[in-house]
């Protein structure tokens, strides 16, 4: 049983006799409290999809839910649902686009390392790799002679995500993007 301060995003916990996936965590340190941080967690019920916001004290113990992570790949879009295929037994997992809105911006047909989180056999969320390679589909033309300085420009990626990239990146380049921070890391290795 971890403390609230040790829990990460996309962790499944048991709370109020239900299983919730934690989607967002905000840490705050109220003035006048002797060393006690508060963790406000936005959680979604695995079964109903209902959103719950709750604040835990940093030392409060949470019960982890029994969940399974399965390697999968994005297969196709079916209306408002994305269908992922299990890499081992080819089981299809349907996830509503709204429930994985943060992760959708990093997924295309080439994304590797996706894990589907299963709670009681039902798909409840996604775990993304720490970085993904995406293609730049629109950006200002690269500036000839631009160096690797800190000057950046906006770029739209193949999934619709807009990030800041260095001036020397041009349309058609593949870039490595940090999924946690939604930031440019480097040019992707050409394969």
C-alpha positions in Angstrom: 0.0 0.0 0.0 1.7 3.2 -1.2 1.3 6.6 0.3 -0.6 9.2 -1.7 2.8 11.0 -2.3 4.1 7.9 -4.1 1.3 7.3 -6.5 1.7 8.2 -10.2 -0.7 8.9 -13.1 -2.5 5.9 -14.6 -2.4 4.0 -11.3 -5.5 2.1 -10.4 -6.7 2.4 -6.8 -9.6 1.1 -4.8 -11.5 4.0 -3.2 -15.1 4.0 -1.8 -15.7 0.4 -2.9 -14.9 1.1 -6.5 -11.8 1.0 -8.7 -10.5 4.3 -10.1 -7.8 5.2 -12.6 -5.8 8.3 -11.6 -5.6 10.7 -14.6 -4.2 13.8 -13.0 -2.3 14.7 -9.8 -1.8 18.2 -8.5 0.5 18.7 -5.5 0.0 21.7 -3.2 1.6 22.8 0.1 -0.9 24.9 2.0 0.6 27.7 4.2 0.6 27.1 7.9 0.6 23.3 7.7 3.6 21.6 9.3 5.2 19.7 6.4 2.0 18.3 5.0 1.5 18.3 1.2 -1.9 17.7 -0.3 -2.4 15.6 -3.5 -5.5 16.5 -5.4 -6.3 13.6 -7.7 -8.7 13.5 -10.7 -9.9 9.9 -10.9 -12.2 8.1 -13.3 -14.4 5.1 -12.2 -13.3 2.1 -14.3 -16.8 0.7 -14.7 -19.0 3.8 -15.1 -16.4 6.4 -16.3 -17.6 8.8 -13.7 -15.1 11.6 -12.8 -14.2 12.1 -9.1 -11.8 14.7 -7.6 -10.5 13.9 -4.2 -7.7 15.4 -2.1 -5.4 13.1 -0.1 -2.8 13.9 2.6 0.7 13.0 1.5 0.9 10.3 4.2 -2.5 8.8 3.5 -2.3 5.1 2.5 -4.0 4.1 -0.7 -5.0 0.6 -1.8 -3.8 -0.4 -5.3 -6.3 -2.2 -7.4 -5.6 -5.5 -9.1 -4.7 -4.6 -12.7 -3.0 -6.1 -15.6 -0.9 -4.3 -18.3 -0.9 -5.9 -21.8 1.3 -4.9 -24.7 -0.9 -3.7 -27.5 -0.8 -1.7 -30.7 -3.3 0.8 -32.1 -5.4 -0.9 -34.7 -8.2 1.4 -35.9 -10.7 4.1 -35.0 -14.4 2.9 -34.6 -16.6 6.0 -34.2 -15.7 7.5 -30.8 -13.6 4.4 -29.8 -10.1 3.5 -30.5 -9.4 -0.2 -30.9 -6.1 -1.7 -29.7 -5.0 -5.2 -30.5 -3.2 -7.3 -27.9 0.4 -8.1 -29.2 0.3 -11.7 -28.0 -3.3 -13.1 -28.4 -4.8 -10.5 -30.7 -7.6 -9.6 -28.3 -9.2 -6.3 -29.3 -9.6 -3.6 -26.6 -12.0 -0.8 -27.2 -11.4 2.5 -25.4 -13.5 5.6 -25.6 -11.7 8.5 -27.1 -12.9 10.8 -24.3 -11.5 8.6 -21.5 -8.0 8.6 -23.0 -8.0 12.1 -24.4 -4.5 13.0 -23.1 -3.0 9.8 -24.6 -4.7 10.1 -28.0 -2.4 13.0 -29.0 0.6 10.6 -29.0 -0.9 7.7 -30.9 -0.7 6.9 -34.6 -0.5 3.7 -36.5 3.3 3.5 -35.9 3.3 4.1 -32.1 5.2 1.2 -30.3 5.3 0.3 -26.6 1.6 1.0 -25.8 0.2 -0.9 -22.8 -3.6 -1.3 -22.2 -4.5 -1.3 -18.5 -7.0 -4.0 -17.7 -9.0 -4.0 -14.5 -11.1 -7.1 -13.9 -10.6 -8.0 -17.6 -12.0 -4.7 -18.9 -9.8 -2.1 -20.6 -9.6 0.9 -18.4 -6.8 3.1 -19.7 -3.5 3.3 -21.6 0.1 3.5 -20.5 2.3 5.2 -23.1 6.0 4.8 -23.5 8.1 7.7 -22.2 8.6 9.0 -25.7 7.1 8.5 -29.2 8.2 9.3 -32.7 5.8 11.5 -34.7 6.0 13.2 -38.0 5.8 17.0 -38.4 3.0 17.8 -40.9 3.0 21.5 -40.6 5.5 24.1 -39.5 7.2 27.3 -40.8 10.0 26.6 -43.3 13.3 25.8 -41.7 15.7 28.6 -41.6 18.9 28.0 -43.5 21.9 28.1 -41.3 19.8 27.9 -38.1 21.8 26.6 -35.2 20.7 24.4 -32.4 19.9 27.4 -30.2 16.9 27.8 -27.9 14.9 29.6 -30.6 11.8 27.6 -31.4 8.7 27.6 -33.6 5.3 25.8 -33.3 4.9 22.5 -35.3 1.8 20.5 -35.8 2.4 16.7 -35.6 0.6 13.9 -37.5 -1.7 13.3 -34.5 -2.8 17.0 -34.3 -0.6 17.8 -31.3 1.2 21.2 -31.5 4.6 21.5 -29.8 7.5 23.9 -30.0 10.5 22.6 -32.1 13.9 24.1 -33.0 14.1 26.4 -36.0 16.0 23.8 -38.1 13.1 21.2 -38.0 11.0 21.2 -41.2 7.7 19.6 -42.5 8.2 15.9 -43.0 10.8 15.4 -40.3 10.2 12.9 -37.6 10.7 14.1 -34.0 10.9 12.3 -30.6 8.3 13.7 -28.2 8.3 13.3 -24.4 4.8 12.0 -23.6 4.8 13.2 -19.9 5.8 16.8 -20.7 4.5 17.0 -24.3 7.8 18.5 -25.4 10.2 18.0 -28.2 13.2 15.9 -27.3 15.2 15.4 -30.5 15.0 14.3 -34.1 13.8 10.7 -34.4 16.2 8.1 -35.7 15.6 7.5 -39.4 14.6 3.8 -40.0 
